[in-house]
Amino acid sequence: MPSVRKLKKDIDSLIFEVISDCFTFGTLHPEEKVDEVSGVIADAVTLRNDLIRRTNNPVKSDDPKSARVHYKLIEKDLFIGMDKLCGRLTALHGKAE
């Protein structure tokens, strides 16, 4: 299991990468889909805040396996959320052309 510190860094770097891609899309297509791009950014920030909150507040248990499962679930939710955000941004790109 990776450390909690590394997990937080992964969350931040992946979310900020999506936000950066959104700003790039907005720069390349300034007249199109402004509200949708803003929605993707807002959802990315919400996802980041939720994952960091869950990382900082693990489930209290004496069983070390439960903590491991908790952090694995956060990691899984990060990748699922990233896939959805990237899919939404890709769909916007398809509509812009």
N, C-alpha and C positions, 0 to 999 in steps of 0.2 A: 504494500500500500504506500503510495507516495505521501509525503508529508503534507500537513495542512497548509503550510506556507506555500508549497509548490502548487497545491490545488487552487489556492487563492490567486496566485500569479497566472495560472492557466486560465482561470475564469476571466480575469481582467484582460489578458492579452487577446483571447478569442473574441470577447465582446467588443473590445475596442477596435479589433480588426473589422468586424461587421460595421461598426459605426463609421470607420474610416472609408469603407467601401460605399456606404450610403452617401457620405459627403462627396466622394468622387463621382458617383452617379449624379448627384445634384449639380455638380460643377459641369459635367459633360452634357446634361440635359436640363438646363435651368428652367425651361418653360413647361416641363412636363412632370406630372405625378409628384408634385411637391407634398401634398397631404399624405400620400401613401408612403413616401420616403420618411417623412416625419413620424408616421405611425410605426415603421420598422425600427427607427431609432428609439422611440419611446418604449416599445416592447423589449428592445435589447437592454435598455437601462433597467427596466422592471425585472427582467430575467436575472441580470447581474446582481441587483440588490437582493433579490430573493435567494439566490444561490450563496451569496456572501453571508447573509443572515443565517441561513441553514448551516453553513460551515462554522460560523462562530458560536452557534448554539446547538451542539450535538445532543442527542438523546442521552439522558442520564441513565447509565446502567453499569452494573458490575461486570458484565460479560464483555470482554474485549472484542468478540466477534460482532456484537451489535454495533459497536463504533465503526468497525471496518465495513459492515454492510451499509451503514448510514452514509459514509463518505463515498462508497461505490455508487450508491443511488444518486448522490449529488453529481458525481462525475457523469453518470449515464444521462441525467436530466440536462446537464450542460451540453452534451453532444446532440441530444434530441432537439433541444431548444435552438442550438446553432444551425442544425439542419433545416429547421422550419424557417428561421430568419433568413438564411441564405436562399432558400427556395422562394420566399416572398420577394426578395430583392432580384433574383433571377427572373421571376415572372414579370416584374416591373420592367426589366430590361427588354424582355421579349415584346412587351406592349409598346415600348417607346420607339421601336424601329419601324 
